Structures are given as C-alpha cells and as structure tokens.
Amino acid sequence: MEQHTATAARLAEHFGDTPLFDRIEPNELVVPLVKEHDHGWVDIDASAPRDPSTDLPWSVYDAPLAHSLEAGVKSIDHNERCHPYRGLISSMHICGLHNGRFGMNEAPSLDHLTQGMRQGLEDFLTSEHDRRQRLISELGADQSLSPWIGDNALMRVYKALQFFDRLALWLQVAAPSARRPTQLQHIPGSNGAEHTISVSQLDDHRVRLNPYPFDSEPLEIEIHGRAMKPQLAGTDLAQILNRAEPMSQTVIFVA
C-alpha cells in the first residue's frame, strides 16, 4: 500500500496550475495526507493475509469488511494525530468507500453482509460522522483554516483525493498491456467546475489524460511495487512478498 500512496502523492504534487485545474489547497496539508491516506493498511500488508479465492494476499478491493474497517480507523487516527484537517479528509475518504462517495456513486449493496456486519458498519459510519463534526468545530476556531472547512471546500479536496487514489490504483493493479481505457469523474476544476478525465494507455509508458490536469506536460513519474504468483494454502505469503524483487515502471502522462 505504501507504493500506492506514494504514487497518489506524486499526482497530488503536480495537480493544477493549468487553465482548467487549480492547485488543491491547503496544499501543505493535502499532499502529506494523500501520501498517508491508507496508512492503516501498513500492518495488514505486513502480515499479508491470504485470500482463498485467489491464493494471493487480500487486495484493497476484496478485503473482508472487518479488515477494511480496522485499516480505515487506523488510517483516520494516524492522520488526525498528524493534523485535525488531515483526520477530517481521511474520515471522509474512508467513509466514502462505504456510502457511495457522498453521492458521487451508488451506495454499495449490503445484501451480502450479516446483520452483525451491517451493525458494525453502521456504528463505524456514525462514529466517524461524530468525529468529523468535532474536527470541523476544532478547525473552525483557527482563522487560517476556517476557509477550508465549508462544504464546498471540503468536497473539492475530497474529490481530488478520489482522483489521485483511483488513478494510482489504475496504474498499479495491472500491467500496461492490461490497462483498459476509463473515465474518472467529478474532478474538481477552476471556478467550481467539475470535469471527467478520460484515461488511456498509449504504449508501454505513455498514458493520455484528457483534459490534462498536471502542471507539466509531459509528466514523468516512477511507480513501484512487487509481483507475486498465487501460492498454495499454508504458504507464508508475507515471507514470499518480502522476498519478491521490487519492480519499478516509468509512466509518462501526455495530453
């Protein structure tokens, strides 16, 4: 997960300063938050629990709800300790995964959850709502930060984080040849506008974004990760993963 969040942070560092997109403010808080927005997964990643349906470690997409909520609370707690504003946006990000991204998407179905799991999720969402109200109250007392806690300002940063997160995942969960064109919606633009960015892989390295949201073109970044094949039940996945050779790939964003 650390490789994923590092990629997302690189995207945040270069977002904006274009005719259609402004930088995301307060930038000095947003970029560190993006870099650690999934900090709670560090311990889970280290233990590499096995997904019996794939014989690989659980992915962020398919992890059991208990794992996701545990990692989510740890992520939010960590970011709140760093700064109350980071805790506020982190809470929005984690809760958005379970509530349809605050109206941006259809809320995920709960049909597969047991009553106990549903109650646990409901308790989590209620607790986080209370946390956000407390943090908004605290931040409102700081004149330097109060402009950033209105509903529009918070949603602008929240939507930007979703863009950085989803684009980084698109890059890192598949090899270049397997990346399919996609559209990322609700990207905050200048003067309150929102845009849909089309994303397509052109060759082994170049990725086209339209409209183009970064401060230089082309923009070259390095992404990192580890590759692992499915393993037999009983295999120590953490040991295999730790021994896997680190991989890097050059990505060049173009308009």
N, C-alpha and C positions, 0 to 999 in steps of 0.2 A: 504493500500500500504506500510505503514511503516514496517509491519510484513514481507512482501515480500522482501523488500530491505534489511532488517536485515538478512534474510536468505541468500540472494545473497552475502552479505558481509562476512558471515561466510565461505561460499565456497571459496571466494577470499582469505581469510586469510590462508587457508590451501592448496591452489593450488600450485603444483610444488614440487621441491626438490625430484624428482623421476627420474629413468633412462630415461623416455620418455618425461617428462614435466619439464620445468624450471619455477621458480617463475616469476610472471609478474612484470616488472619494468617500471617506478619508483613506487615501492610497496607502499611507504608512501603517494602517491597521488592516486593510483588506488583504494586501499581498501576504503578510505573515499568516493571517487566518487561512487563506487558500492553501498555503504550504502545509498547514497542520489541520485541515478541516476533517480529516479522517484519522486523527492521532490515536483514537481509541482502538483502532484495529491493530496497533503495533504488537500487543501481547498475543492476540489471537493469531496473527500472522506467524509469530514466532513458534507457536505450537502446531501450526498447520493441521487443524482437524480435518479428517477425511470425509469427503462427500461420497457416499456409497454408490451414487448413481453415475459418477464419473471416474472414481478411483483417483481423484486429484483433491487437493485442498479445496475447501469451500470457496466459491467466488463471492464477491460482494453482491452479485445478482441473486444467488440462490441460497445464501446462508440461512440457517434456521432463524426464526424471529427472535428467539432468546439471545443468540449471538449478536444479531443486528442491534437489538436494544441495549445490550451490555456495551457494545462498542460505541453506540451512539451517545449514551450517558457519559462514558469516559471521554469522548471527544469534546462534548459540550463543557464538562467540568474542567478539562485541561484549558480550553480556550477562554473560559471565564476567569480562570486563575491568571492567565496572561493579560487579559483586559476585559472589562464588562461588555464592551461593544463586540468584541470577538465572540464572547459567550452568547450574545443575543443573536448574531447572524448564524452562528453554529447551531443554535437551537432551532432556528427557522429551517436550516438546511436539513437537519436530521428529521424533524417532524414532517417536512415536505415530502420525504420519501414515503411516508405512510398516509398522507392526507390528500394526495393528488397535487402536490406542489402548490398549495394555497390557491387552487382554482385553475392553474395552468394546464393540468391534465385531469383526466377522470380518476377519481379515487380508486385505489386498488381494491379488488374483491377480497372480502374477508371470509368467504364461504368455506375455505379450506382450514380455517382456524378453529380450534376447540373453544368452548366457552371460556375456559381459563386463560387461553392465549389472548382472546379478544379483550378480556377484562384487563390483562396485563398491558396490552397496547393502549387501551383507553386510559388507564391510570398513568401511563407514561406521557401521553399527549396532554392530559390535564395538568400533570406536574410541570411539564415544560411550558405550557401556557402561563402558569403562575410564575415560573422563573422569568419568562420574557417580560411580564408586567413589572416585576420587581426591578429588572435590569433597566427597563425604559425609564422607570422612576428615578433610579440612581443616575443614569446618564443625563436625564433632563435637568439635573442640578448643576451640570457642568456646561457653562455657556459655550465652550469651544466645541462641544459635541452635540449639544441640543439640536442644531440644524440637521443632524444626520439621523434622527430617530423618528421623524414623521413617517407616516405610512408610505408615501411615495418614495422617499429617500431609502427606506429600508427595503422596499420591494425592488428598487433599482439594483442595489448591491446583491440582494438575494438572487435575482435573475442573472446577474453577471456571474455569480458563483456557479449557478447551474450550467452556464455555457462553458466555463473553464473545466468543470468537472466532467461534463458529458463529452466534450471534445477530447480531453485527455484519455477518457475511457475508450473512445472510438479508436484512438491511435494505439492503445496499449493492449487491448484484448484480442487483437487479430493482426496477422502479418499483412504487409501492404497488399499482397495479391488477393487477400480475403476481405479487405475493407470495401463495403458497399456504399454507394452514394447515399447521403442522408441529408435531412434538413433539420437544423436546430432553430427552434422558435423562441420568441419572447426575449430577444437580445436587446438590452437597453441601449438606445441611441441618443443622439443630441436632441435637446429641446423636448424631452419627454416622449420621443418617438420610440417605437419598437420595430425590430427587423427580424426576418427569417434569413438565416445564413445557410446557403447550400454548400455542402462539403463533398468533395470528390477526390479520389486518389488518381493522379495522372500517370505516375510511374513509380519506381521503387522508392523515390524520395519526395517527389513534389506532390503537395496537396493544395488544391484550389479552393479558395473561400470566396463566396460571392453573396453579398457585398463583403469587401475586405475590411477587417476590423483592427488591424495591428499598425503600430507606429512606424514600421519599416517594411519595405517590400522589394525583394523577397525577405522573409524572416526565416533564419535557420536555427533550429534547436536540436539538441540531442535528447533522446528518450532512452530510458534504461529499464531493464527487467531481467528475469530469469526464465528459462524454458524448462518444462518438466513433462515427462510422459506419464500416463496412467500407471499406477503401482498396485501390486497385489495387496489384498487385505492383510493387515498386520505389519506392513512396512512402516518404518519410521519416516513419515513424509517430511517432517521438519529437518531431519538429518539429510535427506536427499536434496531438499530445496536449498539448504545452506551450502551444500557441496556443488550445486549447479553453477556452471560458469556464468558470470554476469555478462549480459548482452547489451549492446548499445546500437542505436539506429539514428541516422540523420534524417530529420524531417525538414522540408523546405516549403514554407507556405507562400503561395503566389496568388495574385488577384485573377 
